[in-house]
Amino acid sequence: MIEERLHDIAGREDILEGLLKNICIIVGIIIILAAVHYASAIVLLVLFAISFTILFLPLLRYLRKKGFSDRMSAAITICCFIASFCILILFVIFSFGIFIEALPAYHDEIAIKLVDTRSFFAGYQISIDALLSTVSGHTDAFIGAVGLLLLRCIDLIISICLIIILTCFLIIEAPRFHSTLHRASLPVPLVVIQFEELINDMMVYVIIRTKINAATGAGVTIFFYVLGIEFALLWGVLTFILSYIPYVGLLLAVIPGLVLGYIHLGLTGVVLVVAGVSLINFFAENVLFPSLAGESLDISPFVVLLSLAFWVFILGPAASLIAVPLTLFTKLLLMQYNETRWLALLINR
């Protein structure tokens, strides 16, 4: 009897100890997330810099394999990164500047198309006067808001410069960081191997996601050009960037195309834009992505939307661009431990 009671007491102590341990872990996670939320501006810059570094790591490794020194490899990689980044930014700023100048002309064309739309529905005994009066009444406000929003993008220049500087330093430090980890102790600790596997998986996902977004952006550009929609290349680049935001990004990117399609082709243009972009996105996400990414890089759509809301709440709206990589990193991290592997399996599609 005494031994049984002692055994029961020991079992209860183990349960209590495990419970207290889990509570401490949860409290620690909450504290860390609160600190990240408080310092979200700095954390977000660092996360973007890490994402760009991961994207350019394959080039750095390729140059090192070709016999270039670490400094030379880092210098070439940094030059390629800065050049591509600056070209993209200058193109977007220049194109948006031209688009802003053309907004008043688009306002007049929209007014004409609204009259044609009223006549079209009137032929089917359908009155849309209330809807059109509401739309036309807010057209000036909408175009003014678009112009103001585009102009306020100039405020991002400081943040972009900081991201470029941080990325350059991370690219320089990447070879030294790798060699330091491997020289620290022999044999290489398991945690180092697991960390490198996480980085490699993240690099694979970011590269695949970039390829898919590039294919989507190219498809949208070609499709809009064929339809005769102005600034087709700009909307393709915008699609490429916003496609990093799951589900919502493509919807935002296609809005200018819808408006211009309506201006040039009327309701037929709207239908063609929706159908064409939907087909392009379906091919990219349901044909290309599964063929390039394995199951380990796949995430449940519900978890994607939930993680999108979570990271936007923690880090702000800009975090929507890197919400999926952050969730994927969390999933891969959970897969490394038996106690949390079941959580990683829940994230799978």
Beta strands, then each sheet from edge to edge (+ up, - down):
end
